[in-house]
Amino acid sequence: MEPIRMLLIGCGMMGARHLRGLAELERTIPGSVALAGVCDMREESAAKVAAEAEELFGARPAVFTDVGKAVAELPDLQAADVVTDPRSHDNLVVGLVQAGVDVICEKPLATTVARALRMVEAAERTGRILAVAENNKRDPMNRLGRACLDAGLIGRPNFVLQLGINPGGRIVATAWRHRLAMGGVLLDVAIHLGYILEYLVGPIDTVSARAQLVLGKIAGKEFDGTEVEVEVDSEDAFTAALTFASGAQGHWTSHFASPGETMFKRLVIGSEGTLDSPGDRSGRPVVIRRGGETLSGEDLLPLLPAYQLNDVEARLFGERAAGYSYEGPVTDRKLIAAEMGDLMGAIREGRAPEADGRAGARAVAIIYAMLESSLAGGAVRLEDVLSGAVHAYQDRVEAARTT
């Protein structure tokens, strides 16, 4: 198997995490990937990641500060991993696919739905692959939860509760996540939950939401320890009533400003029981309750003869994983390795990746449906956000990009 020659674009906190995920994939399935180059406008950041890459891969990738130069000078480049701030995604990805390079791009795919669709359409027009780096969907516990629903263990789902109360008063990894020009913390972090809700319950149809800005200023440390203070100008909490295309209903609250208690709950209620889905990346088991019966973890496997992770994920977590207990950084690099492995398979096999550009654009639309609904003061159809018929909140984001 010839390794896929890849360029890593963006060498900040997430770029370094992607590097470790690529190395995990290469350790697990040798010959998967060759890191040909790294690129960041800050040469010192690119050089730092290149040095770590040399330790992990045994070869130092070329260092660039300009993407165009990297694409022109790297021979036989096949793929690029875009891990820059979301404002730059659409221009970078459009240029890459037009240059004949397949791309995986960090989420959120773009800062607005229109920009995300511009990327999708460019990839489709050029015949290149566009994948989105949604790794929580690949958590084995989410795979197991989906297998339970597919097997009918709780009957037909009719309601889902998604509740996440997160600590406030701290920078969420990087200060830019709290700025409207970047889409805000809800777009950057809560977007994961949109993917998972649709993965488990199916397409969201309508949203009726209220959003608020709780913390107007945050002082703290960035991922690298730098002390920063940021004026927050994007909402950090919302609560929403959902309807799904299947007829199921839902309630979703994401809050990133709690001064005290925090919690996570994802519960799917069906006609014959409930499914308690653990927090993403926790490794805690899925729990099924039916009447007086409770089943979790390994006890579920006899009821799920068809449950089996795909080849890459099975090598990373085990063929029929029912729980895991890795430290956070280990889980992180395994999940990134899983999404990268899917990309490599898509390139080799000429197929679409599991999380493609259309899925990435839809996830952006899910979060903006919450914010558009709050701004409009009424229910919003997801398809109207995807089509561009509803865009007033996103107009604010566009205006913030230029100030």
N, C-alpha and C positions, 0 to 999 in steps of 0.2 A: 504494500500500500504506500503510494507516494504521499508525503505530507502536504497539506494545503498551505501555501505560502501566504502569510497574513501580515498586515500592517496594523499596529495598534495606534490609534489616534486619540490623544488625551492621556496625560500621565500624572493626573492628580490622584485623589483618594480612590475613586472608582477605577481609574486606569490601572493602578497597582493591584487592586482586587481582581480585575479581569486577567491581568498577567498571571496571578497565582492560580486562577481557574483554568487558564490555558495549560499551565504546567501540570496541574492535576489531571487534566485530560490526557496529556502526553504520557504521564507516568502510568495511567490506567490503561490506555490503549496506545502503545508506542507507534509512531508513524502517523499520528493524526494531524499534527500541525507543526509548521516551522515558522517561528517568529522572525520575519525578514527585516522588519524595521519598527521603530517607535517614533512618534511625532508629537511634539508639543511646542507651542509658541515660546514657552519658557525652556530654554535649552538645558538649564540645570535640572528641571523636572524630568525631561526626556533622558538625560544622562543617568540620573538616579535609577529610573526604571530599567534602562538598558543594563546597568550594572547588576541589578537583581535578576534580570532575565539571563544574564551570563551564568549566574550561580545556579539558576533553576534548570536551564536548558543546555548548559555547557558550551554555548556559543553566544557571542555578543551581537545583538541586532544593530543595524545601521541606525544612526540618530539623525533626525530631521526636525526642523522648525517650520517647514512649509509643506503642506499636504501635496500640492501640485508637483513639487520637486521630488517628493518621496515616490509618488506614483510614476513619474517619468524615469526615475533612476533605479527603481527596484525591478530586476528582471523577473518575468513570469509571475508577477503579483496576481493572486487570485481573489483575495478577500481582504476586507478592512473591518476593524472593530472600532466603532465611533463612540467614544466615551468622553465627550466634551460637554460644556454646558448646553442646555436644550435650545438656547437661542440660535446656536450655530448649526444645529442638526440638519435643517432642510437644505441649506446651501452646500454643506459638505456632502451629504448623501447624494444629492442630485448630481454634483460634479463627479463623484466616484462611480455611480452607475453609468453615467455617460462615458466614462473612461473604460468601461468594461469590467468593473470590479464588483463582485458580490459583497453585500454589506450586512453586518449586524449592528444595530444602533441601540444604545441605552434608552430606557424609558425615562420620562415620557418621550414619545417619538418626536413631538414638536410642541411648541408653546401654544398653538391653536390647531383646530381641526383642519382648517384650510391649508396650513403649512404641512401638516401630516399627509394630507391627500396629495399635495404637490409631490412629496417624496414617493408615495405609493404609485402615482401615475408615471413618474419618471422611471421607476424600476420596471413597471409593466411595459412601458413603451420601448425600453432598451432590452427587455428580456433578461434582466439581472434579478438575482435574489435580494430581497429586503426582508431581514428578520429583525424582530424586536427582542431585546434582552429582558424577557419576563421570566425570571427563574423561580419565583415562588410557586408557580403553577406546576413545576417539576418536583416539588417537595413530595416524597413518597407518601406522606400522610394525606396530601390532597389527591394523589392518584388512588390511594386506597378508599378515600371518601367517595370519589367518583365511581369506583367499582362497586361499592355498597349500594349506591343509588341505581346504577345500571342493573344490578341483580335484583332490585325491587325489595331490598331488606326493610325499607320503611314505607313501602307502597308508593303512591303518587305524591310528590312534594306539593304542598299547598302554601307554605310560608317559610321565610328564612329571616333570621335575626342576625345582623352583623353589627357588633358593638366593639369599638376600640377607643379606650380612654388612655391617652398617652401623656407622659410628664411634660409640663410646660417649663418656661424659664430657662431653657437651654437651647443652644444651637443644634439643629438636627444635621449633624455631620459638617455641613458647609453653610455659611451665611446666605449664599445666593438662593438657597431653597425657600427662604422666607420673603422673597421679593416678587411683586406682581409681574415685573418684566420677564421673569423666568417661569411664570405660571403659578408659583406659590407652593407651599408645603403639601396642600391637598392634592395638587396635580402630581407632584413628585413622589409622594409616599402613599397616599390613600389609593392611588391608581392600581396598586397591586391587588387591592381587595375587589376592585371592579372585575379584573380578570378572573379571580377565583369564584366570585358569585355567579358569573355567567358560565364558568366551567362546571359548576355544580348544579345550577338550577336552570340554565338556559338563558336566551337573550332577554335583556331588560327592554321593556316597551315604553313605560312612562315613569317620570320622576316628579315628585312634588317635594321640594326641599326648602330649608332655611339655613343660611350660612351666616357666620359672624366672625369678626376679628376680635379676639379676646386679649391678646398680648400685643401692644403696639410697639414695644421695644424689648429686645433680648440682648443681654450681654453674656458672653461666655467664651468657650474655646472652640475653635475649628478642629477638624480631624487631626491636624498636624500640631495642635497645641497652641496655635496663635490666638492671643486674646483679641476678641472683636466685639463690637456693639453694632447691632443692625436695627434700623427703623423698619419695622414690619408693616407692609402695606397690602398684604393679601390675607384673605380669611384663613383662620386656622381651625375652624370647627364647622361641621354641618350635621344636620339630621334630616333624613329623607324617608318618605313613603314610596315604595317601589311597586310597580306591577310588571310581571314577566309575560312574555308572549304565550307561555303555557297556561296562563290564568293564575299562577301562583302570585302571592303578594309578599312584601318584605318590608323590613325596617332596617335602616343603615344609619349609624351614628359614628362619625370619626371626629375625635377631639384631640388636639395636640397642645393643650394648654392647661392641663390639670395641675394645681398646686399641691395635690395630695394623692388620693387613691388613684390607682390605674387598674385597668382590667381589659380582658379580651374575651369575647364570646362569639362563636359562629354556630348557630343551631338551625338545622333544617328540620321542619316538621312535615311529616308525611301522613298519609291516610292510615298507616298501620304502625307508626312508631316515629322516633326522632333520631337524628344523627348529630352528634356533638363533634364538630371538627376542631382539632386543636389549633393553637396559634401556629402560623407559618414559621418554619425553621425550628420549632420547639422539639420535634421528635416524639412528642407525647402521642399516645394512641388515639385513634378514632373510637368513639363510644356509641353503640347502638342501644336504644332502650325501646322495648316493645312490651307494653303492659308491665308485668312484674319481672321481665327478663332483661338483663343487662349483659351485653357482649362487648368486648374491647380487645384491641391488640391481636395477639395470636389466636384468640378464640374465634375471631371472625374468619380466619383463613379457610376452615373446612366448608364454610358457606359460600366461598368465592373461588371455585376451581379455575375460573378463567383469569383471575387476577395475577398479573405478572408485569413487572416493569420492563420497559424496552431495553435493548441490549446495552446501551451506554449507561442508563440509570441503574440497571441491574449490576453492572460491574462496579459502580460507585457505591451503591447502598445495599445490594443483595437482591436476589431475584424476586422474592415475595416479602419485601420489608413491611413489618407491622409496627415498627417503632425504631428509634435510634437515639443515641446519647453522645453525639459528638460535641466538642467545644465549638463555640460560635464561628471562629475563623475556618475551622475544618468544614463545617456545614456550608459556609459561604462558598468556599472554593469548589466543593463538590457540586453545588447547584449551578454555579457558573460553568463548570466543566460540562454539566448536562446540557445546558443551552448551547454551548459551543459545539458539543458533539452532534447535536441535532443539525446545526448549521453545516458542519463538515459532511454529514450524511446527505443533506439536501444538495450540496454542491456536487458530490460524487455521483449521486443517483438521479440528478436532474429533476428533483421534486421540490415542492414548496416546503418551507420549514413549518413546524407546528405553530409557532407564534409569528405569523407573517406581518407584513406592513398593514394590511387591512385590519388585522386584529389590533395592531398598535394604534391605528387611527380610531378605531372603535373605543378603545380604552380611554383615549384622550376625550372622546365625546361623552363617555359616561361621567367623568368628573365635571366636565363643563355643563352637562345637563343639570347637575346639582346647582352649580353657580348661576347658570342662566335662569333656572327655575326660581331661585332665591331673589334674583334681581327683578324678574318679571312679576313675582308675587303669585305664581300659579303653576299648574302642572305643565311639564314640557315633554314632548315625545322625543325619544332618543334619535329617531330617524330625521327629525327636523333639525337637530343639532348636527348630525352627520351630513345632511344635505346642504347646510349653510343657511337654511331658512331662519334659524335662531342663532344670533351671534353677538348680541349687545355686550355681554360680559367680555367676550373675547376681543371686542373692539377696545375695551379698556386695557387689556393686556398689550395689544398692538401699540396703543398710545404710550404706554409705560416703557416699551422697548426703545422709543425714540427720545425719551427725556433723561 
